[in-house]
Amino acid sequence: MFVASFAPMTAVFRFISAALAILSVACAVGQVVQGGLSWPGAAGSKLVLKSTRGTQHVAIDSTVADDRGSFRFGQRTHARGFYQLAINDSDAVDIILDPAEREVELSFTGQPLQYNIRVVRSEENKRLWEYKLVSKEAQAIQASVFARKRELRPEETAKILALDSIAARAFRLKEEHLAAVIAQAPGSFFAKVVQADRGVEAAAQGNPQAVLDVFDFSDSELMRSSVYDKAVLTFLRNIHASSEDQFIAASDSLLHYASSDPDCRAYMLDHLIELFSTYGPDLALQHLIDTQVRSEDGLRNVDPRLHAKVREILRMGVGRTAPDILLPTPKGGVRLSELVAGHRATALFFYSSTCDHCHQEMGPLKEVRAAFADRGFEVIGIALDADSAEFKACISERGLPWPCYSEFKGWGAEAVKSFQVRATPWFYLLDDRLRILAKPHDALALGAWLQEHLR
């Protein structure tokens, strides 16, 4: 009986094994990106495939066209989203890769690639490049109209109105074509990105919640498109910030909204670091690095392109030892280590005597100093001044009770470089051995830290 029942079961197992083998082969097939270059000298050209993260493009594969100009990348499964195909790493075109499309075949008849592309196989890319062609034609018409209008006199009203009508019609035809493309394939990646972009555009006049209502920052597919960066910028603009603190809170919120997808969160951190390091505010950048990177170990979560920039900021991170700079005095100079030695905590207050924001911090800072002086707290003022008269006048007129120093070199001072001061006012809190305890963004935050830690 055992043998009789074993034979059918063996056949079943063989069937299951064969099915699994077929499924395994199917899963291993991956996507094929291939095509041809058909212009003189194209043979031997290097082609690079780049993945897209927002507006960043990172090389992930490469191949070389054969002597007939044919090229083919290795088979692999790519996540759904935008990519770039580049010749010699400089002349690039956008393409869409989707695991649902096993083959993407493109033909190029010249350079630049974007003006000489033909999509042989791939419905996603046909939609993309049909729209790009219509969009370019509409832009060309509008540019021609603009140039023609500049030649007209203001009183030539009829001609101006006629040209405006031509430009409006070109725009309308472009939008109608886009609507038709989306209607044909509403579930396509192209349609998804267009709809997300429209949502972000509509949210631009609202508040941050208006962006969240139409855009998912944890959607890794949207992260593989430039609309992701657009949504981040719209969110930040919609906070209508009146202080740098609001950017700090906004960056924390954006990281939270992206956190359910590891790739989205990683890109969000990279993008915010790059955004704030380029455009500011500096306090938001400092906050991100202090809270999200913290140490050299944390660099593994940051894009390698940003490592040098982040390392420099980490050099002055909480827990590090501050540089023992020489502060000038009428009799020569005094080391910072000498000034902090007798205090449990010392706040370095970097300011300018003509800075209104610095003046606003001086009153609250006096109150903090008075409240915690008996607990071993002191303040040292370091003025980024170029004029000694302004320096002395500010101390006198504002009644600054703490010792103040200045090299009278403005932003060229050694203290600025050593402490990476990027704006005024700027604070550091040090212990009696120059260890950085905190980097509060204002006197209020300084007071809160002292209240919690200086007992």
Residue pairs with C-beta under 8 A, 6 or more apart in sequence:
27 77
29 75
29 102
30 75
30 76
30 77
30 78
30 102
31 75
31 76
31 77
31 78
31 97
31 99
31 101
31 102
31 103
31 104
32 72
32 73
32 75
32 102
32 103
32 104
33 49
33 72
33 73
33 85
33 95
33 97
33 104
33 106
34 70
34 71
34 72
34 73
34 103
34 104
34 105
34 106
35 70
35 71
35 105
35 106
35 107
35 108
35 120
36 65
36 68
36 69
36 70
36 71
36 107
36 108
37 43
37 45
37 65
37 69
37 70
37 71
37 87
37 108
38 69
38 107
38 108
38 109
39 69
39 108
39 109
39 110
39 111
39 116
42 65
42 69
42 108
43 65
43 66
43 67
43 68
43 69
44 64
44 65
44 67
45 64
45 65
45 69
45 87
45 88
46 62
46 63
46 64
46 65
46 87
46 88
46 89
47 62
47 63
47 64
47 65
47 71
47 73
47 85
47 86
47 87
48 59
48 61
48 62
48 85
48 86
48 87
48 89
49 59
49 60
49 61
49 62
49 73
49 83
49 84
49 85
49 86
50 57
50 58
50 59
50 60
50 83
50 84
50 85
50 86
50 92
51 57
51 58
51 60
51 78
51 81
51 83
51 224
52 81
52 82
52 83
52 84
52 94
52 224
52 225
52 226
53 223
53 224
53 228
53 263
53 267
53 270
54 223
54 225
54 226
54 228
54 229
54 232
54 267
54 271
55 226
55 229
56 267
56 270
56 303
57 84
57 92
59 89
61 73
61 74
61 76
62 73
63 71
63 72
63 73
63 74
64 71
65 71
77 99
78 97
78 99
79 97
79 99
79 220
79 221
79 224
80 97
80 98
80 99
80 100
80 189
80 221
80 224
81 96
81 97
81 189
81 220
81 221
81 223
81 224
81 225
82 94
82 95
82 96
82 193
82 224
82 225
82 226
83 94
83 95
83 96
83 97
83 224
84 92
84 93
84 94
84 95
85 92
85 93
85 95
85 106
85 113
86 92
86 93
86 113
87 108
87 111
87 113
91 111
91 112
91 113
92 113
92 114
93 113
93 114
93 117
94 128
94 132
95 104
95 106
95 122
95 125
95 128
96 122
96 124
96 125
96 128
96 189
96 190
97 104
98 124
98 189
101 122
101 123
101 124
103 121
103 122
104 121
104 122
104 125
105 119
105 120
105 121
105 122
106 117
106 118
106 119
106 120
106 122
106 125
107 117
107 118
107 119
107 120
108 116
108 117
108 118
109 116
109 118
110 116
114 132
117 129
119 125
119 126
119 129
123 185
123 188
124 188
124 189
124 190
127 181
127 184
127 185
127 188
127 190
128 190
130 177
130 181
131 177
131 178
131 181
131 190
134 173
134 174
134 177
134 178
135 174
137 170
137 174
138 170
138 171
138 173
138 174
141 166
141 167
141 170
142 167
142 170
142 171
145 163
145 164
145 166
145 167
146 167
148 163
149 160
149 163
152 159
152 160
152 163
178 194
181 190
181 191
182 188
182 190
182 191
182 194
182 195
185 191
189 221
192 221
192 222
193 222
193 225
193 227
196 214
196 215
196 222
196 225
196 227
196 231
197 227
197 230
199 214
199 215
200 211
200 214
200 215
200 227
200 230
200 231
200 234
202 210
202 214
203 210
203 211
203 213
203 214
203 215
203 234
203 238
204 234
204 237
204 238
206 238
207 238
207 239
207 240
208 235
208 238
208 239
208 250
208 253
210 238
211 231
211 234
211 235
211 238
212 235
212 257
215 222
215 227
215 231
216 222
217 228
217 231
217 232
217 254
217 257
217 258
217 264
217 268
218 257
218 258
218 259
218 260
218 261
218 264
218 265
219 261
219 264
220 261
220 263
220 264
222 228
222 231
223 261
223 263
223 264
223 267
228 267
229 271
232 254
232 268
232 271
232 272
232 275
233 275
235 250
235 254
236 247
236 250
239 246
239 247
239 250
241 247
241 250
244 281
244 282
244 283
244 284
244 441
245 283
245 441
245 442
247 276
247 281
247 283
247 284
248 283
248 284
248 287
248 441
250 284
251 272
251 276
251 284
251 287
251 288
252 291
254 268
254 272
255 265
255 268
255 269
255 272
255 292
258 264
258 265
258 267
258 268
259 265
266 301
269 288
269 292
269 301
269 302
270 302
270 303
270 306
272 284
272 288
273 285
273 288
273 289
273 302
273 306
273 309
273 310
274 303
274 306
276 282
276 284
276 285
276 288
277 285
277 306
277 309
280 422
280 423
281 423
282 422
282 423
283 423
283 441
285 313
286 313
286 439
287 441
289 310
289 313
289 314
289 317
290 317
290 318
290 439
292 298
292 301
293 299
293 301
293 302
293 310
293 314
294 314
294 317
295 314
295 317
296 311
296 314
299 307
299 310
299 311
299 314
302 310
312 420
313 420
314 320
315 420
316 322
316 419
316 420
316 428
316 436
316 439
317 436
318 436
318 437
318 438
318 439
319 435
319 436
320 435
320 436
321 433
321 434
321 435
321 436
322 336
322 419
322 428
322 430
322 434
322 435
322 436
323 336
323 418
323 419
323 434
324 335
324 336
324 337
324 434
325 335
325 336
325 414
325 415
325 418
325 419
326 333
326 334
326 335
326 336
326 414
327 333
327 334
327 335
327 336
327 339
327 380
327 382
327 405
327 415
328 405
328 406
328 407
329 405
336 380
336 434
337 433
337 434
339 346
339 380
339 403
340 346
340 378
340 380
340 430
340 431
340 432
340 433
340 434
341 432
342 432
343 376
343 377
343 378
343 432
344 375
344 376
344 377
344 431
344 432
344 454
345 372
345 376
345 377
345 378
345 429
345 430
345 431
345 437
345 450
345 453
345 454
346 377
346 378
346 379
346 380
346 429
346 430
346 431
346 432
347 365
347 368
347 377
347 378
347 379
347 380
347 427
347 428
347 429
347 430
347 440
347 446
348 380
348 382
348 419
348 427
348 428
348 429
348 430
349 361
349 365
349 379
349 380
349 381
349 382
349 402
349 425
349 427
350 382
350 384
350 415
350 416
350 419
350 421
350 424
350 425
350 426
350 427
350 428
351 358
351 361
351 362
351 381
351 382
351 383
351 384
351 424
351 425
351 426
352 358
352 383
352 384
352 385
352 424
353 383
353 385
353 387
353 390
353 391
353 393
353 394
354 385
354 390
354 394
355 424
355 425
357 424
357 425
358 424
358 425
359 398
361 425
361 442
361 443
362 398
362 400
364 442
364 443
364 444
364 447
365 379
365 443
365 446
366 399
366 400
366 401
367 443
367 447
368 377
368 379
368 443
368 446
368 447
368 450
369 377
369 378
369 379
369 401
369 402
371 447
371 450
372 447
372 450
372 454
375 450
375 454
375 455
376 454
377 450
377 454
378 402
379 402
380 402
380 403
380 404
380 405
381 395
381 400
381 402
381 403
381 404
381 405
382 404
382 405
382 406
382 415
383 391
383 394
383 404
383 405
383 406
384 406
384 410
384 411
384 413
384 415
384 416
384 421
384 424
385 391
385 406
385 408
385 410
386 408
386 409
386 410
387 408
388 406
388 408
391 404
391 406
391 408
394 400
395 404
406 413
407 413
407 414
407 415
415 421
419 426
419 428
425 442
427 439
427 440
427 441
427 442
427 443
427 446
428 436
428 438
428 439
429 436
429 437
429 438
429 439
429 440
429 446
429 449
430 436
430 437
431 437
437 449
437 453
438 446
438 449
440 446
440 448
440 449
